[in-house]
Amino acid sequence: MSLSTFQQTSYRILGAFTNRHLEPEDLSETLQEARIPVRSEAYVATALAATLIALLANTLIAAFAAFVLLPGLGVPTTHPLALAGLIATPILLTLTVYLILITSPKSKARSRGKDIDEHLPYALNYISAMASAGVPIREIFQSLAGQTMYGEVANEARAIAKDMHLGIDGRHALERASQRTPSENLSQVMQGAITTLTSGGNLQSYFSSKAERYAFQNRQDQKQFVEVMGLMAETYVTAAVAGPLFLIVMMAIMAMLGGGDPTILQMIVYLVLPVANLGFAYGLAAMTPEV
């Protein structure tokens, strides 16, 4: 995949600096696992260029706030808190941009690995069924590549099929796949398949046994997830339903008796409750596996 104009310009200007000081080769394996078709040197140079642009934009915004916004509101820019905010905010925002860009491949690779692990038992059943019918390994992975229901496993199969189409034999294609996949489970499956191919073993039996193993592991993970959901439900009822409700009733009674602060009651209703519910909703969404 060719680089965009921005990536080319960034690498041309900052490539030498990143190669000398930022050790971009550490990202090579992660970029492969994340399926980001960019060399590590170009990726780091692009991230650095975007960070410098963010620094410039944040500095201009801080300057606007210092010379236009704050004086218009009657806030002196020489105030220690205002001065600290004007200096720290652009730096923190710029560092955040850089960290997000640099850690994005790792995050994407981790997401791909999780997706592969979730779909692997079903994909192995598919491979086992085709192997039992005597279908050659190259055609198995070509067929699996077209089955989008298997998520990222289909993309891994597409890469294997592409290697074989380019003339790489099955053993080396599987070895390349085991090295670049972000899923430890799939890497182990590929290594076992290489051993089976080399020793002349039965691929159908091998993939069938692996499918049963990972299906059992998947059931155990789902059982554990249900138990965690039960604990989360109890925590939610206590922390986000019963607890705030008790506080609301207590604060309302105290307000009627003239001894309570209505501001605290408003904070519970308009701040604590929404934040607690959003926090639980986000946590459940992040924890829920794809079935």
MOJORA-V60592 format. One record per residue. N is the residue number from 1. RES is the residue in three letters. PSI is psi in radians with two decimals (* if undefined). OMEGA is omega as a letter, one per 30 degrees, with the letter a starting at -180 (none if undefined). Layout:
N:RES:PSI:OMEGA ; N:RES:PSI:OMEGA
This chain:
1:MET:2.24:a ; 2:SER:2.64:l ; 3:LEU:2.63:l ; 4:SER:2.94:l ; 5:THR:-0.72:l ; 6:PHE:-0.75:l ; 7:GLN:-0.73:l ; 8:GLN:-0.79:l ; 9:THR:-0.75:a ; 10:SER:-0.78:a ; 11:TYR:-0.64:a ; 12:ARG:-0.66:a ; 13:ILE:-0.73:a ; 14:LEU:-0.02:a ; 15:GLY:-0.77:a ; 16:ALA:-0.70:a ; 17:PHE:-0.80:a ; 18:THR:-0.67:l ; 19:ASN:-0.58:a ; 20:ARG:-0.65:a ; 21:HIS:-0.38:a ; 22:LEU:0.00:l ; 23:GLU:1.09:a ; 24:PRO:-0.33:a ; 25:GLU:-0.35:l ; 26:ASP:-0.36:a ; 27:LEU:-0.12:a ; 28:SER:-0.88:a ; 29:GLU:-0.69:l ; 30:THR:-0.70:l ; 31:LEU:-0.63:l ; 32:GLN:-0.81:a ; 33:GLU:-0.58:l ; 34:ALA:-0.09:a ; 35:ARG:0.75:l ; 36:ILE:1.88:a ; 37:PRO:1.01:a ; 38:VAL:2.41:l ; 39:ARG:2.59:a ; 40:SER:-0.65:a ; 41:GLU:-0.76:a ; 42:ALA:-0.65:a ; 43:TYR:-0.82:a ; 44:VAL:-0.69:l ; 45:ALA:-0.70:l ; 46:THR:-0.73:l ; 47:ALA:-0.71:l ; 48:LEU:-0.70:l ; 49:ALA:-0.75:l ; 50:ALA:-0.62:l ; 51:THR:-0.73:l ; 52:LEU:-0.68:l ; 53:ILE:-0.72:l ; 54:ALA:-0.67:l ; 55:LEU:-0.75:l ; 56:LEU:-0.79:a ; 57:ALA:-0.75:l ; 58:ASN:-0.62:l ; 59:THR:-0.71:l ; 60:LEU:-0.69:l ; 61:ILE:-0.73:l ; 62:ALA:-0.67:l ; 63:ALA:-0.70:l ; 64:PHE:-0.74:l ; 65:ALA:-0.66:a ; 66:ALA:-0.67:a ; 67:PHE:-0.27:a ; 68:VAL:-0.98:a ; 69:LEU:-0.97:a ; 70:LEU:-0.77:l ; 71:PRO:-0.60:l ; 72:GLY:-0.50:l ; 73:LEU:-0.01:l ; 74:GLY:0.31:l ; 75:VAL:2.12:l ; 76:PRO:2.31:a ; 77:THR:-0.22:l ; 78:THR:-0.10:l ; 79:HIS:2.37:a ; 80:PRO:-0.75:a ; 81:LEU:-0.74:l ; 82:ALA:-0.73:l ; 83:LEU:-0.74:l ; 84:ALA:-0.71:l ; 85:GLY:-0.72:a ; 86:LEU:-0.53:l ; 87:ILE:-0.77:a ; 88:ALA:-0.65:a ; 89:THR:-0.86:l ; 90:PRO:-0.66:a ; 91:ILE:-0.79:a ; 92:LEU:-0.74:l ; 93:LEU:-0.68:l ; 94:THR:-0.76:l ; 95:LEU:-0.64:l ; 96:THR:-0.74:l ; 97:VAL:-0.79:a ; 98:TYR:-0.78:a ; 99:LEU:-0.68:l ; 100:ILE:-0.78:a ; 101:LEU:-0.71:a ; 102:ILE:-0.62:a ; 103:THR:-0.14:a ; 104:SER:-0.77:l ; 105:PRO:-0.73:l ; 106:LYS:-0.72:l ; 107:SER:-0.74:l ; 108:LYS:-0.70:l ; 109:ALA:-0.72:l ; 110:ARG:-0.70:l ; 111:SER:-0.72:l ; 112:ARG:-0.72:l ; 113:GLY:-0.71:l ; 114:LYS:-0.74:l ; 115:ASP:-0.73:l ; 116:ILE:-0.80:a ; 117:ASP:-0.61:a ; 118:GLU:-0.62:a ; 119:HIS:-0.17:a ; 120:LEU:-0.78:a ; 121:PRO:-0.71:a ; 122:TYR:-0.65:l ; 123:ALA:-0.65:l ; 124:LEU:-0.62:l ; 125:ASN:-0.72:l ; 126:TYR:-0.80:l ; 127:ILE:-0.74:a ; 128:SER:-0.73:l ; 129:ALA:-0.71:l ; 130:MET:-0.65:l ; 131:ALA:-0.63:l ; 132:SER:-0.39:l ; 133:ALA:0.03:l ; 134:GLY:0.33:a ; 135:VAL:2.32:l ; 136:PRO:2.64:a ; 137:ILE:-0.60:l ; 138:ARG:-0.76:a ; 139:GLU:-0.50:l ; 140:ILE:-0.86:a ; 141:PHE:-0.51:l ; 142:GLN:-0.73:l ; 143:SER:-0.74:l ; 144:LEU:-0.59:a ; 145:ALA:-0.47:a ; 146:GLY:-0.02:a ; 147:GLN:1.54:a ; 148:THR:-0.26:a ; 149:MET:-0.28:a ; 150:TYR:0.23:l ; 151:GLY:-2.27:a ; 152:GLU:-0.33:l ; 153:VAL:-0.65:l ; 154:ALA:-0.65:l ; 155:ASN:-0.65:l ; 156:GLU:-0.72:l ; 157:ALA:-0.61:l ; 158:ARG:-0.69:l ; 159:ALA:-0.68:l ; 160:ILE:-0.80:l ; 161:ALA:-0.64:l ; 162:LYS:-0.72:l ; 163:ASP:-0.76:a ; 164:MET:-0.64:l ; 165:HIS:-0.52:l ; 166:LEU:0.03:l ; 167:GLY:0.03:l ; 168:ILE:2.32:a ; 169:ASP:2.86:a ; 170:GLY:-0.71:a ; 171:ARG:-0.80:a ; 172:HIS:-0.56:l ; 173:ALA:-0.72:l ; 174:LEU:-0.61:l ; 175:GLU:-0.73:l ; 176:ARG:-0.69:l ; 177:ALA:-0.68:a ; 178:SER:-0.47:a ; 179:GLN:-0.50:a ; 180:ARG:-0.09:a ; 181:THR:2.50:l ; 182:PRO:-0.06:a ; 183:SER:2.10:l ; 184:GLU:-0.62:l ; 185:ASN:-0.82:l ; 186:LEU:-0.63:l ; 187:SER:-0.75:l ; 188:GLN:-0.67:l ; 189:VAL:-0.76:a ; 190:MET:-0.72:l ; 191:GLN:-0.72:l ; 192:GLY:-0.66:l ; 193:ALA:-0.64:l ; 194:ILE:-0.79:l ; 195:THR:-0.72:l ; 196:THR:-0.74:l ; 197:LEU:-0.77:a ; 198:THR:-0.67:a ; 199:SER:-0.04:a ; 200:GLY:0.43:a ; 201:GLY:-3.11:a ; 202:ASN:1.91:a ; 203:LEU:-0.63:a ; 204:GLN:-0.79:l ; 205:SER:-0.68:a ; 206:TYR:-0.88:a ; 207:PHE:-0.58:l ; 208:SER:-0.76:l ; 209:SER:-0.67:l ; 210:LYS:-0.66:l ; 211:ALA:-0.74:l ; 212:GLU:-0.71:a ; 213:ARG:-0.83:a ; 214:TYR:-0.46:l ; 215:ALA:-0.71:l ; 216:PHE:-0.77:l ; 217:GLN:-0.67:l ; 218:ASN:-0.71:l ; 219:ARG:-0.68:l ; 220:GLN:-0.70:l ; 221:ASP:-0.70:l ; 222:GLN:-0.65:l ; 223:LYS:-0.75:l ; 224:GLN:-0.66:l ; 225:PHE:-0.72:l ; 226:VAL:-0.70:l ; 227:GLU:-0.71:l ; 228:VAL:-0.66:l ; 229:MET:-0.63:l ; 230:GLY:-0.73:l ; 231:LEU:-0.70:l ; 232:MET:-0.68:l ; 233:ALA:-0.75:l ; 234:GLU:-0.72:l ; 235:THR:-0.70:a ; 236:TYR:-0.79:a ; 237:VAL:-0.69:a ; 238:THR:-0.82:a ; 239:ALA:-0.51:a ; 240:ALA:-0.09:l ; 241:VAL:-1.19:a ; 242:ALA:-0.79:a ; 243:GLY:-0.99:l ; 244:PRO:-0.62:l ; 245:LEU:-0.73:l ; 246:PHE:-0.75:l ; 247:LEU:-0.71:a ; 248:ILE:-0.80:l ; 249:VAL:-0.78:a ; 250:MET:-0.78:a ; 251:MET:-0.60:l ; 252:ALA:-0.73:l ; 253:ILE:-0.75:l ; 254:MET:-0.62:l ; 255:ALA:-0.69:l ; 256:MET:-0.54:l ; 257:LEU:-0.03:l ; 258:GLY:0.22:a ; 259:GLY:0.14:a ; 260:GLY:2.80:l ; 261:ASP:1.98:a ; 262:PRO:-0.36:l ; 263:THR:-0.69:l ; 264:ILE:-0.72:l ; 265:LEU:-0.74:l ; 266:GLN:-0.68:l ; 267:MET:-0.69:l ; 268:ILE:-0.79:a ; 269:VAL:-0.78:a ; 270:TYR:-0.23:a ; 271:LEU:-0.98:a ; 272:VAL:-0.85:a ; 273:LEU:-0.88:l ; 274:PRO:-0.74:a ; 275:VAL:-0.74:l ; 276:ALA:-0.77:a ; 277:ASN:-0.70:l ; 278:LEU:-0.66:l ; 279:GLY:-0.77:l ; 280:PHE:-0.69:l ; 281:ALA:-0.76:l ; 282:TYR:-0.74:l ; 283:GLY:-0.75:l ; 284:LEU:-0.72:l ; 285:ALA:-0.68:a ; 286:ALA:-0.55:a ; 287:MET:-0.41:a ; 288:THR:2.12:l ; 289:PRO:2.75:l ; 290:GLU:2.24:a ; 291:VAL:*:none
